[in-house]
Amino acid sequence: MSLRRPGQSAPSIPVTNNLKDFDFEALKALEVHVQSPDDFLTELAASKPEVMEAATREAAVNLTKTNPTWEDYLTLLGTGCGLPKYVASLRSRPVDVPSTAPPKVT
């Protein structure tokens, strides 16, 4: 079931770290919701935790030159990439996998 009226466009959610330059009241009237990457990924992780963890683990495995452990990768995402809430959501999940990234399958 769609909550949009016929001819109405889909909701728009720009994702940016540059939140300070947006007029949130004006965007609200247009049904545009701006989010930081951290909030966006955290919401996705809340709605699809298995998918988001799997995608993040795959991204870590693709770092073949540095081959970080899972914990090192999460630390990099949280501090170096500005995703502390997303990382907290990943860390709060039960751990059923090894702490190091598995070798990349080719």
N, C-alpha and C positions, 0 to 999 in steps of 0.2 A: 504494500500500500504506500503510495506517495503522498506526502503532505504538501507538495507543490501544486499550484494551480496550473492549468494548461497554459503553455507558452512561457511559464516562469523558468528561469535558468536554475541550474544546480547551485547549491551553496558554495561559496568561495572561501577558501582558507589559505591566504598567503602565509608562508612559513619563512620567518626571517629573524635574525638577531637584532635587527634595526627597529625595535618596537617604539623607540622614543619619537620617531618622526611621523607616526600615524595618528590621525584624528579618530579616536575610537568611537566617539558619539556619531560622527558622520558615517563611519563604516557600519555601525550598528543599524542605522536607518536603511542601509543598502543590503542588510543581511550578510555582511562580510565580517568574518571573525579572523583576526590576525593572531598568530601564535608563534612562540619561539620554537626552535627545533627541539629543545628539551621537553617542552610541554606537549608538542605534537607527538613525539616518539613515546613519551610516557603514556599518553592517552591510547595510542595504538597498542602498547604493551599491556595495558589494562584490559583492552577488548580482545586481543589475540596474543596472549603471552607466549604460547608455544611457537607461533610463527615468528614473532619478533626475536625471541631468543635464538631460534634456529638461524634466522637471517644474520643476526649479530655474530654468532659463532662462525658462520660461513665467511663473513667479512674478515674475522680474525685469522682464519685459516688461509685466506688469500694473501696474507702478509708473509710471503715466503722468505724474504730477505731477513726480516727481524724475528719471525716466528715467535711472537709473544705468548706467554701463558695467558690463560683466560683472565686471571686476576690482573696481570699487567695490562692487558687490552682494556679491561674495564676501567682501570685507573687512568689510562690515556684518554678514554672517552669522557670520563667524568671531569678530569682536570684540564687536559689539553684541548678538548673539543667543546667544553662547556655544556656537558650533558649530565650533571650530577643527579637529577631526579630520575632520568631514564636508567642510569647505572644502578641507583638504589632499587628501582623496581626489578631489575635483572638479578641483583644480589639477593633480593628477598625471596626469590623462587627456590624451591627445593633443588638440591644438587644431586643429579643422577649421572653426571658425566665427569670424566677426568679433568683435573685442573689445568692441564696443558692442552693446547690445540692439537687435534689429531693431524697426521700427515695428509697433505692434499692428495686426493684421488684424481688421477688423470686418465 
